[in-house]
Amino acid sequence: MGNTVIQVENLSKYYRLGVVGATTLGDDLQRSWAKLCGKPDPTLKIGQKENNNDGYIWALNDVSFEVKQGEILGIIGRNGAGKSTLLKILSRVTAPTTGECRIKGRIASLLEVGTGFHPELTGRENIFLNGAILGMTKEEIRQKFDKIIAFAEVENFIDTPVKRYSSGMYVRLAFSVAAHLDPEILIVDEVLAVGDAAFQEKCLGKMEETSTEEGRTVLFVSHNLHAIRSLCKRAICLDSGQIVADADADKTLYEYKRILRNSPLKINKGEYNSDRRGSGTLSFAHIEILDIDNMKRNIFYIGEMVRFKIDYLILSEIRGLHVGVHLKLAMFDIGLTGVTYQVKKEILHENDHGTVFIEFDLTTIRPGEYNLYFWLGDTNALTQGNPTNYDVVDNMTEPLIVKAKSEEERKLTGYFSLSSRMRIAR
C-alpha cells in the first residue's frame, strides 16, 4: 500500500426494507401466515396501513477510492447519500455486503454525539472508558488527560455525570478525546454542527494541525462548504450511494451544488419540489419547522412559539439578500402576515452558506391551517415593485396547523392578529 492508509475497492452495502425483524418473532410468524392465507396483517394497529415494501436499498454501490497518509479528505453529499454508511464500514461498526476496505493504522471515530460514552459515568470516567475503547492504555490516557479537558473546556464539570451535559458539552468532550489519543486515522462525521462557532473553528484548527504537523489522516464529513474548502485539498461527493466526483475541493463542491440545485428541497421529513421558482443564483438547502425546544413538528397550540430554521446556499456571488417567511390562510389562500429579514452583509460570495432562524409567537392567531411561503430575494425587493427572486417556495406541502386548547380560547382569538419576533444566525 506504500503511503496509502485507506484503500476501498468496489464497496457496496444494502439494507432490507420491509417489516420482517421489525418487531418480535411471534409477530413475524403471524404476519407471514396471514400473507400466505391472503388475509390482512393481524399485527396492525387501528388506522395503520400495511407496508408491502420488502425490497432492498443500496446505501453504497461499487465505491472505490484511496487515501494517502497525512491527507485530509472531505466527504460531502445530500442526506441519505451514503456518507455515514461509508464511515461506519471504515470504522468497523458494520460490515460491507460486497467489496473490501483495507486500513493501515489505528482509527478514532466520532460518528455521533457522545459515541462510546456512558451517561451515568462522569466526564473523567468516560475519558478513560472511551480511551480504552480506542485502544489506549491507562498510562497514555493519563498523560493526555489535562490537554483533553482543557481543549473541551469542561474543567468545572469533569466530575459530573455526562447525562447532565448539554449536547455542546457532550460533543466537545467526545471530539477532544478522539483528537488527543493519537490515532493514525481520525474520522469525523458532521457532529461538529452541535458546537458553537468558536469551538468549530477550534476543531478545524486541531484537525489541520493533526494532519500537517503530525502526518495523520483525517476523513471529514460536513455540510459546511466553507469548512470543506478551507480544510481539504481533495473531496469526494456521494449521491445515491455512488461517487459522482473525486477531485480537488473546488471541483467537487461545484458538482455537489449542481446536485443540490437539481434535487427536491428537503423540508422536515419530506421532499418539496412543486410551486418552486426563482433565478437559481441562490437556493434554499433545507427548511425545518421547529418548536422552541428544536423538536420537529408542524402542529402547534395557541400561545406556543414556532421556529423556522432556513438553510441557504449561494451558487454565485450576490450583493445582498433578504429572507422572508409568510403565512397564508389555507381556506382562502390569502396572505395573512410575514417577516422579511435582510442579511446584513453587502457581498455574499459563491459557496457561502448561512442559516436564518425566524420565530413567530402564536399568541393571538386564530386556530386553523396555514400555508407557508418562503422567499430569497435581492435588497431592492422592499423598495421596488419588481424584485429579483433567487428562490421561492410557495404553498409548502406541509402546512402549519394551529389548534386551540379550549373552546373559549378558540372564540377569543382573532383572524388576522399575529405578534412575531425573529433572530438571525450565521
ZIRALIN-V116743 format. One record per helix or strand of 2 or more residues. SS is the DSSP state (H for helix, E for strand). FROM is the first residue (numbers start at 1). LEN is the number of residues. Records with the same first field share a line. If there is no record, write none. Layout:
SS = FROM-LEN, FROM-LEN
//
This chain:
E = 4-13, 56-13, 72-6, 98-6, 107-4, 185-4, 217-5, 234-6, 242-7, 265-3, 270-3, 276-2, 282-10, 299-3, 305-10, 321-9, 334-10, 353-9, 368-10, 389-5, 400-4, 420-6
H = 25-12, 83-8, 123-11, 138-15, 155-3, 162-3, 167-14, 190-5, 197-16, 225-7, 249-13, 407-6
//
